[in-house]
Amino acid sequence: MILLLLLLSLCSCKPNGDTPDLCHSELDQQALFQNLADQLIIPRYMDFQHAVANLLGQTEIFSASPNLAMLHSLQNAFKTAYVSWQYVAQYEFGPAEDLNIRNLVNHFPADVALIQANIEAGKTSFSQAEAFDRGLPALDYLLFGLGGDDAEILAKYVNGTPQKTYYLEYLRHLVIDIETNINAVVNQWTNANDAYRENFIANTGTAAGSALSLLINGLNEHYEMIRRDKIGIPVGALTLGFPNPDKVEAPYAGISAELALTATQAAKELYLGQGKDGINREGLDDYLQQISEKEEGLALHQNIKQQFDLAIAALTGLADPLSGTIISEQAKVESAYAEIVKQVVNIKTDMPSLLCIAITYVDNPSDSD
């Protein structure tokens, strides 16, 4: 940490004479931020917003007439929304940070005992954001974990009084809560009168709180959660080799490996500035390349891209449900974890040092994205 602070202080100094300012780049920061806002952040938020709107629509249909066909449609809408969330989890700044959106939407693993207590009490409101009784993890339990098969799950919603109504109402209010919060975030990014987008694009420089700092800290915190929460804790890398397969993300739906893969692809997308259309525009890699070219032979921008590819390839090889793969092929999951870990020093130490960005977020083992 002392070395990192020293490097940052050196980079922040103005150059003397012919000494190059290693923190300065000719890349237009505002063009970079505009690309990321218009091609990645806002479109991905709107994708998630649409997925949640569809999820709510399917929830209302299911609530009006619970049956197996409607349950399956609702389960599919849930999976689509959970995958879509992975693309916006890394943008926990601005409106998202104000709302603490990550904890409201995806604080896992779900606290089943708390959820059941809420349902039995007929509650339709939720605990503080730090609790584990809301968001996508709670929906995962209610849509996939209430029984051994879909018929048993459906029975919870059609049998018994007043429990039937309580289950349905809790389900509905979970989705409404997610929709309310994501709508608030999207509205602040896009509101014509006072859009956060304009402030974000204009927020140049390298100081803490600048757009560049927000992006790099957001990317690192997101990636750290992939390493720790999505893979590390479940496979036992952080518990002396003792696996915790029940700690995976979305354990009941059985899409944990897909979510980890998508989250890593989203991180690479942000790094490259690659929009939904697949076109690689201005990204953090371009900014880093211009800085690193001042030091002969340094190819950090390429190393980061290559390591993303290696981590993605390793995660692609993991089968869902991940909890089962951890039990049957623990070494394979550990190998994927090792590829993920190799990227940490690149993006959390080397890249911030070269770009004169301080890592300001605090690692919290209780957080998940």
C-alpha positions as CSV (number, residue, x, y, z in Angstrom):
1,M,0.0,0.0,0.0
2,I,2.9,2.4,0.8
3,L,4.4,1.7,-2.5
4,L,1.2,2.3,-4.3
5,L,0.6,5.7,-2.6
6,L,4.2,6.7,-3.4
7,L,3.6,5.9,-7.1
8,L,0.4,7.8,-7.1
9,S,2.1,10.8,-5.5
10,L,4.9,10.7,-8.0
11,C,2.4,10.6,-10.9
12,S,0.4,13.5,-9.5
13,C,3.4,15.8,-9.5
14,K,3.8,18.2,-12.4
15,P,6.7,17.4,-14.7
16,N,9.9,19.4,-14.4
17,G,11.8,20.3,-17.6
18,D,11.9,17.4,-20.0
19,T,10.5,14.9,-17.5
20,P,7.4,13.4,-19.0
21,D,4.1,13.6,-17.1
22,L,3.2,9.9,-17.0
23,C,-0.3,10.7,-15.8
24,H,-1.2,12.8,-18.8
25,S,-2.8,11.2,-21.9
26,E,-3.7,12.8,-25.2
27,L,-6.9,10.7,-25.2
28,D,-10.0,12.9,-24.9
29,Q,-11.5,11.9,-21.6
30,Q,-14.9,13.3,-22.4
31,A,-15.1,11.2,-25.6
32,L,-14.2,8.2,-23.6
33,F,-16.9,8.9,-20.9
34,Q,-19.5,9.7,-23.6
35,N,-18.9,6.4,-25.3
36,L,-19.1,4.4,-22.1
37,A,-22.3,6.3,-21.0
38,D,-24.1,6.0,-24.4
39,Q,-22.9,2.6,-25.6
40,L,-22.6,0.7,-22.4
41,I,-23.9,2.1,-19.1
42,I,-27.2,3.5,-20.2
43,P,-28.1,0.8,-22.7
44,R,-27.2,-2.0,-20.2
45,Y,-29.3,-0.3,-17.5
46,M,-32.2,0.0,-19.9
47,D,-31.8,-3.7,-20.8
48,F,-32.1,-4.6,-17.2
49,Q,-35.0,-2.2,-16.7
50,H,-36.9,-3.9,-19.6
51,A,-36.1,-7.3,-18.2
52,V,-37.5,-6.3,-14.8
53,A,-40.6,-4.9,-16.5
54,N,-41.1,-8.2,-18.2
55,L,-40.5,-10.0,-15.0
56,L,-43.1,-7.9,-13.2
57,G,-45.6,-8.6,-16.1
58,Q,-45.0,-12.3,-15.8
59,T,-45.4,-12.1,-12.0
60,E,-48.8,-10.4,-12.4
61,I,-50.0,-13.0,-14.8
62,F,-48.8,-15.8,-12.5
63,S,-50.4,-14.2,-9.5
64,A,-53.7,-13.9,-11.3
65,S,-53.7,-17.6,-12.3
66,P,-50.9,-19.7,-10.8
67,N,-50.2,-22.8,-12.9
68,L,-47.2,-24.7,-14.2
69,A,-47.1,-23.0,-17.6
70,M,-47.1,-19.6,-16.0
71,L,-44.5,-20.6,-13.4
72,H,-42.2,-21.7,-16.2
73,S,-42.6,-18.4,-18.0
74,L,-41.9,-16.5,-14.8
75,Q,-38.8,-18.6,-14.1
76,N,-37.5,-17.9,-17.6
77,A,-38.1,-14.1,-17.2
78,F,-36.3,-14.3,-13.8
79,K,-33.2,-15.9,-15.4
80,T,-33.1,-13.3,-18.2
81,A,-33.2,-10.5,-15.6
82,Y,-30.5,-12.1,-13.5
83,V,-28.2,-12.4,-16.5
84,S,-28.9,-8.8,-17.5
85,W,-28.1,-7.6,-14.0
86,Q,-24.5,-8.8,-14.4
87,Y,-23.9,-6.1,-17.0
88,V,-24.8,-3.2,-14.7
89,A,-23.4,-4.5,-11.3
90,Q,-20.1,-2.7,-12.0
91,Y,-21.7,0.7,-12.3
92,E,-22.2,1.2,-8.5
93,F,-21.6,4.9,-8.6
94,G,-23.7,8.0,-9.0
95,P,-27.4,7.2,-8.8
96,A,-26.7,3.5,-8.1
97,E,-24.4,4.3,-5.2
98,D,-26.9,6.8,-3.8
99,L,-29.5,4.0,-3.6
100,N,-27.1,1.3,-2.7
101,I,-28.6,-0.6,-5.6
102,R,-26.3,-3.6,-5.4
103,N,-27.5,-4.6,-2.0
104,L,-31.1,-3.9,-2.9
105,V,-31.0,-6.1,-6.1
106,N,-28.4,-8.8,-5.5
107,H,-27.3,-9.3,-1.9
108,F,-26.6,-13.0,-1.8
109,P,-26.8,-15.7,-0.5
110,A,-30.5,-15.3,0.4
111,D,-31.5,-15.6,4.1
112,V,-34.2,-18.3,3.7
113,A,-35.2,-18.2,7.4
114,L,-35.7,-14.4,7.3
115,I,-37.7,-14.7,4.0
116,Q,-39.9,-17.4,5.5
117,A,-40.5,-15.4,8.6
118,N,-41.5,-12.4,6.5
119,I,-43.9,-14.4,4.5
120,E,-45.5,-16.1,7.6
121,A,-45.9,-12.6,9.1
122,G,-47.6,-11.4,5.9
123,K,-44.9,-8.7,5.4
124,T,-44.7,-6.9,2.0
125,S,-41.9,-4.6,3.0
126,F,-38.2,-5.5,3.4
127,S,-35.4,-5.0,5.9
128,Q,-32.4,-2.7,5.5
129,A,-30.3,-3.0,2.4
130,E,-27.7,-4.9,4.4
131,A,-30.2,-7.8,5.0
132,F,-30.6,-10.8,2.7
133,D,-34.4,-11.0,2.2
134,R,-35.0,-9.1,-1.0
135,G,-33.9,-8.7,-4.6
136,L,-33.0,-11.4,-7.1
137,P,-31.6,-13.9,-4.5
138,A,-35.0,-13.9,-2.7
139,L,-36.7,-14.4,-6.0
140,D,-34.4,-17.3,-6.8
141,Y,-35.6,-19.0,-3.6
142,L,-39.3,-18.3,-4.2
143,L,-39.3,-19.5,-7.8
144,F,-36.9,-22.4,-7.6
145,G,-36.3,-23.3,-3.9
146,L,-39.7,-23.9,-2.3
147,G,-39.9,-27.5,-3.3
148,G,-38.1,-30.5,-4.8
149,D,-39.8,-29.9,-8.2
150,D,-42.0,-27.3,-9.9
151,A,-45.2,-29.0,-8.8
152,E,-44.2,-28.7,-5.2
153,I,-43.2,-25.0,-5.7
154,L,-46.5,-24.3,-7.4
155,A,-48.4,-25.8,-4.5
156,K,-47.0,-23.1,-2.2
157,Y,-48.9,-20.5,-4.4
158,V,-52.2,-22.4,-4.8
159,N,-52.7,-24.3,-1.5
160,G,-53.4,-23.1,2.0
161,T,-54.9,-19.9,3.5
162,P,-53.6,-17.3,4.2
163,Q,-50.1,-18.6,3.2
164,K,-51.0,-18.7,-0.5
165,T,-51.8,-15.0,-0.5
166,Y,-48.7,-14.2,1.5
167,Y,-46.4,-16.1,-0.9
168,L,-47.9,-14.3,-3.9
169,E,-47.8,-10.9,-2.3
170,Y,-44.2,-11.3,-1.1
171,L,-43.3,-12.4,-4.6
172,R,-45.0,-9.4,-6.2
173,H,-43.5,-6.9,-3.9
174,L,-40.0,-8.3,-4.4
175,V,-40.3,-7.6,-8.1
176,I,-42.0,-4.2,-7.6
177,D,-39.1,-3.2,-5.2
178,I,-36.5,-4.1,-7.9
179,E,-38.4,-2.2,-10.6
180,T,-38.8,0.9,-8.4
181,N,-35.1,1.1,-7.7
182,I,-33.9,0.4,-11.2
183,N,-36.3,2.9,-12.6
184,A,-34.9,5.5,-10.2
185,V,-31.4,4.8,-11.4
186,V,-32.3,4.9,-15.1
187,N,-34.3,8.1,-14.7
188,Q,-31.4,9.9,-13.1
189,W,-29.0,8.8,-15.9
190,T,-31.5,9.9,-18.6
191,N,-33.7,12.7,-17.2
192,A,-33.7,15.4,-19.8
193,N,-33.8,18.2,-17.2
194,D,-31.0,17.1,-14.9
195,A,-29.3,14.0,-16.3
196,Y,-26.4,12.4,-14.4
197,R,-25.0,11.5,-17.8
198,E,-23.9,15.1,-18.4
199,N,-22.2,15.4,-15.1
200,F,-20.4,12.1,-15.6
201,I,-19.0,13.0,-19.0
202,A,-17.8,16.4,-17.8
203,N,-16.2,14.9,-14.7
204,T,-12.6,14.7,-16.0
205,G,-9.3,14.3,-14.3
206,T,-7.8,11.6,-12.1
207,A,-8.8,12.7,-8.6
208,A,-11.0,10.6,-6.3
209,G,-14.6,11.0,-7.5
210,S,-13.7,11.8,-11.1
211,A,-15.4,9.7,-13.7
212,L,-12.2,7.8,-14.4
213,S,-11.8,7.0,-10.7
214,L,-15.4,5.9,-10.5
215,L,-15.0,3.6,-13.5
216,I,-11.8,2.0,-12.3
217,N,-13.0,1.5,-8.8
218,G,-16.3,0.2,-10.0
219,L,-14.6,-2.3,-12.3
220,N,-12.3,-3.5,-9.5
221,E,-15.0,-3.9,-7.0
222,H,-17.1,-5.8,-9.5
223,Y,-14.2,-8.1,-10.4
224,E,-13.3,-8.6,-6.8
225,M,-16.8,-9.9,-6.2
226,I,-16.5,-12.3,-9.1
227,R,-13.3,-13.6,-7.6
228,R,-14.4,-13.8,-4.0
229,D,-18.2,-14.2,-3.9
230,K,-19.1,-15.9,-7.2
231,I,-16.2,-18.4,-7.3
232,G,-13.7,-18.1,-4.4
233,I,-16.0,-18.6,-1.4
234,P,-18.1,-21.4,-3.0
235,V,-15.0,-23.4,-4.2
236,G,-13.3,-23.1,-0.8
237,A,-10.4,-20.9,-2.0
238,L,-11.0,-18.6,1.0
239,T,-11.9,-21.3,3.5
240,L,-8.7,-23.5,3.5
241,G,-9.9,-25.6,0.6
242,F,-13.2,-26.6,2.2
243,P,-15.9,-25.9,-0.4
244,N,-19.2,-24.1,0.3
245,P,-21.3,-25.0,-2.8
246,D,-24.4,-23.6,-1.0
247,K,-22.9,-20.1,-1.2
248,V,-23.0,-19.8,-5.0
249,E,-25.1,-17.1,-6.6
250,A,-28.5,-18.3,-7.7
251,P,-28.2,-21.7,-6.1
252,Y,-31.8,-22.7,-6.7
253,A,-32.1,-21.7,-10.3
254,G,-28.7,-23.4,-11.0
255,I,-27.3,-20.7,-13.3
256,S,-24.3,-19.6,-11.1
257,A,-21.6,-20.5,-13.7
258,E,-23.5,-18.5,-16.4
259,L,-23.8,-15.5,-14.1
260,A,-20.0,-15.6,-13.2
261,L,-19.1,-15.9,-16.9
262,T,-21.5,-13.0,-17.9
263,A,-20.1,-10.8,-15.1
264,T,-16.6,-11.4,-16.4
265,Q,-17.6,-10.7,-20.0
266,A,-19.2,-7.4,-18.7
267,A,-16.0,-6.4,-17.1
268,K,-14.1,-7.0,-20.3
269,E,-16.7,-5.0,-22.2
270,L,-16.2,-2.0,-19.9
271,Y,-12.4,-2.3,-20.2
272,L,-12.5,-2.3,-24.0
273,G,-15.3,0.2,-24.3
274,Q,-17.2,-2.4,-26.4
275,G,-20.9,-1.6,-26.8
276,K,-23.8,-4.0,-27.3
277,D,-23.2,-3.9,-31.0
278,G,-19.8,-5.5,-30.5
279,I,-17.9,-2.5,-31.8
280,N,-14.7,-1.7,-29.8
281,R,-14.6,2.1,-29.3
282,E,-12.9,4.2,-26.7
283,G,-12.3,2.3,-23.5
284,L,-10.0,2.1,-20.6
285,D,-7.6,0.0,-22.7
286,D,-7.1,2.9,-25.1
287,Y,-6.4,5.3,-22.2
288,L,-4.0,2.9,-20.6
289,Q,-2.2,2.3,-23.9
290,Q,-1.5,6.0,-24.4
291,I,-0.1,6.2,-20.9
292,S,1.9,3.0,-21.0
293,E,3.5,3.8,-24.3
294,K,5.6,6.4,-22.5
295,E,7.4,3.5,-20.8
296,E,9.2,1.4,-23.4
297,G,8.2,-2.2,-23.6
298,L,5.2,-2.0,-21.3
299,A,2.1,-3.8,-22.7
300,L,-0.2,-3.8,-19.7
301,H,-3.2,-2.9,-21.8
302,Q,-2.6,-6.1,-23.9
303,N,-1.9,-8.2,-20.8
304,I,-5.2,-7.2,-19.3
305,K,-7.2,-8.1,-22.4
306,Q,-5.4,-11.5,-22.7
307,Q,-6.1,-12.3,-19.0
308,F,-9.8,-11.5,-19.4
309,D,-9.9,-13.9,-22.3
310,L,-8.2,-16.6,-20.3
311,A,-10.6,-16.1,-17.4
312,I,-13.5,-16.2,-19.7
313,A,-12.3,-19.4,-21.4
314,A,-11.9,-21.1,-18.0
315,L,-15.3,-20.0,-16.8
316,T,-16.9,-21.2,-20.1
317,G,-15.7,-24.7,-19.2
318,L,-17.7,-24.8,-15.9
319,A,-21.0,-26.5,-16.1
320,D,-24.2,-25.5,-14.3
321,P,-25.3,-26.0,-11.7
322,L,-22.0,-24.7,-10.3
323,S,-22.7,-26.1,-6.9
324,G,-22.6,-29.6,-8.4
325,T,-19.5,-28.9,-10.4
326,I,-17.7,-27.8,-7.3
327,I,-18.5,-31.1,-5.7
328,S,-17.7,-33.3,-8.7
329,E,-14.9,-31.3,-10.3
330,Q,-13.5,-29.0,-7.6
331,A,-10.0,-28.9,-9.2
332,K,-11.5,-27.5,-12.4
333,V,-13.3,-24.7,-10.6
334,E,-10.1,-24.0,-8.6
335,S,-8.3,-23.7,-11.9
336,A,-10.8,-21.2,-13.2
337,Y,-10.5,-19.3,-9.9
338,A,-6.7,-19.1,-10.4
339,E,-7.2,-17.5,-13.9
340,I,-9.5,-14.9,-12.3
341,V,-7.0,-14.1,-9.6
342,K,-4.2,-13.5,-12.1
343,Q,-6.0,-10.4,-13.3
344,V,-6.3,-8.7,-9.9
345,V,-2.8,-7.3,-9.8
346,N,-3.2,-6.0,-13.4
347,I,-6.3,-4.0,-12.8
348,K,-6.1,-3.3,-9.1
349,T,-2.4,-2.4,-8.7
350,D,-0.7,-1.8,-12.1
351,M,-3.5,0.0,-14.0
352,P,-4.4,2.4,-11.2
353,S,-0.7,3.2,-10.6
354,L,-0.1,4.0,-14.2
355,L,-3.3,6.1,-14.5
356,C,-2.7,7.8,-11.2
357,I,-6.0,6.6,-9.8
358,A,-6.4,5.7,-6.1
359,I,-8.4,2.6,-5.2
360,T,-10.9,4.1,-2.7
361,Y,-13.5,1.4,-2.2
362,V,-13.2,-0.8,0.9
363,D,-13.3,-4.6,0.4
364,N,-16.1,-6.0,2.4
365,P,-16.5,-9.8,2.6
366,S,-20.2,-9.5,3.3
367,D,-20.9,-7.7,0.1
368,S,-22.0,-9.5,-3.1
369,D,-22.9,-8.1,-6.5
